[in-house]
């Protein structure tokens, strides 16, 4: 669990149409919010928690697509013998980069 002192605040400015779409999707009881809570594995009782879950979901998708692109490039170059090991090494490398 994170302490408040470990958290970083980021500001995102949304145009009115995007803000409206987001508000509609995250309305209490909406199907989209239920899906987001399922994906997050927890109830999302505040707008901050909802936005954090959306950002994390986006990060997860970006990491998956980055892995896929790197894997496809390695396949095209014949640079691997074991796909599972390659994926684990790529993820470990990304984690090491995030720690710096």
C-alpha positions as CSV (number, residue, x, y, z in Angstrom):
1,X,0.0,0.0,0.0
2,X,1.2,3.5,-0.8
3,X,1.6,6.2,1.7
4,X,0.3,9.7,0.8
5,X,3.9,11.0,0.7
6,X,4.7,8.4,-2.0
7,X,2.0,9.6,-4.3
8,X,2.5,12.0,-7.2
9,X,-0.2,14.4,-8.4
10,X,-0.7,14.9,-12.2
11,X,-3.1,17.3,-13.8
12,X,-5.0,16.4,-16.9
13,X,-7.0,19.0,-18.7
14,X,-10.0,17.6,-20.6
15,X,-12.0,19.4,-23.2
16,X,-15.7,19.6,-22.3
17,X,-16.8,16.8,-24.7
18,X,-14.2,14.4,-23.2
19,X,-15.2,15.4,-19.7
20,X,-18.8,14.7,-20.5
21,X,-18.1,11.3,-22.0
22,X,-16.0,10.4,-19.0
23,X,-18.7,11.5,-16.5
24,X,-21.3,9.5,-18.4
25,X,-19.1,6.3,-18.4
26,X,-18.2,6.6,-14.7
27,X,-21.7,7.4,-13.5
28,X,-22.6,5.4,-10.4
29,X,-24.2,2.1,-11.5
30,X,-23.2,2.4,-15.1
31,X,-22.2,-0.7,-17.0
32,X,-18.8,0.9,-17.9
33,X,-18.1,1.6,-14.2
34,X,-18.9,-2.0,-13.2
35,X,-16.6,-3.2,-15.9
36,X,-13.8,-0.9,-14.8
37,X,-14.2,-2.1,-11.2
38,X,-14.0,-5.7,-12.4
39,X,-10.8,-5.0,-14.3
40,X,-9.4,-3.1,-11.3
41,X,-10.4,-5.9,-9.0
42,X,-11.9,-3.5,-6.5
43,X,-14.7,-1.0,-5.9
44,X,-13.9,2.5,-7.1
45,X,-15.7,4.8,-4.8
46,X,-14.1,8.1,-5.7
47,X,-13.4,9.9,-9.0
48,X,-9.7,9.8,-8.1
49,X,-9.8,6.0,-7.8
50,X,-11.7,5.7,-11.1
51,X,-9.2,7.9,-12.9
52,X,-6.3,6.0,-11.4
53,X,-7.9,2.7,-12.6
54,X,-8.3,4.1,-16.1
55,X,-4.7,5.2,-16.2
56,X,-3.5,1.8,-14.9
57,X,-5.6,0.1,-17.5
58,X,-4.1,2.3,-20.2
59,X,-0.6,1.6,-18.9
60,X,-1.3,-2.2,-18.9
61,X,-2.5,-2.0,-22.5
62,X,0.5,0.1,-23.6
63,X,2.9,-2.4,-22.0
64,X,1.2,-5.4,-23.7
65,X,1.3,-3.7,-27.0
66,X,4.9,-2.7,-26.5
67,X,5.8,-6.3,-25.6
68,X,3.9,-7.5,-28.7
69,X,5.7,-5.0,-31.0
70,X,9.1,-5.9,-29.5
71,X,8.3,-9.6,-29.8
72,X,7.2,-9.3,-33.4
73,X,10.5,-7.4,-34.2
74,X,12.5,-10.1,-32.5
75,X,10.7,-12.9,-34.4
76,X,11.3,-11.0,-37.7
77,X,15.0,-10.8,-36.9
78,X,15.2,-14.4,-35.5
79,X,16.5,-13.1,-32.2
80,X,15.1,-15.6,-29.8
81,X,15.0,-19.3,-29.0
82,X,12.4,-19.4,-26.2
83,X,9.4,-17.0,-26.5
84,X,8.4,-17.3,-22.8
85,X,11.9,-16.5,-21.6
86,X,12.1,-13.6,-24.1
87,X,8.8,-12.1,-22.8
88,X,9.9,-12.4,-19.1
89,X,13.3,-10.7,-19.9
90,X,11.5,-7.9,-21.8
91,X,9.2,-7.3,-18.7
92,X,12.1,-7.5,-16.3
93,X,14.0,-5.0,-18.4
94,X,11.0,-2.6,-18.4
95,X,10.7,-2.9,-14.6
96,X,14.4,-2.1,-14.2
97,X,13.9,0.9,-16.3
98,X,11.0,2.1,-14.2
99,X,13.1,1.7,-11.1
100,X,15.7,4.2,-12.3
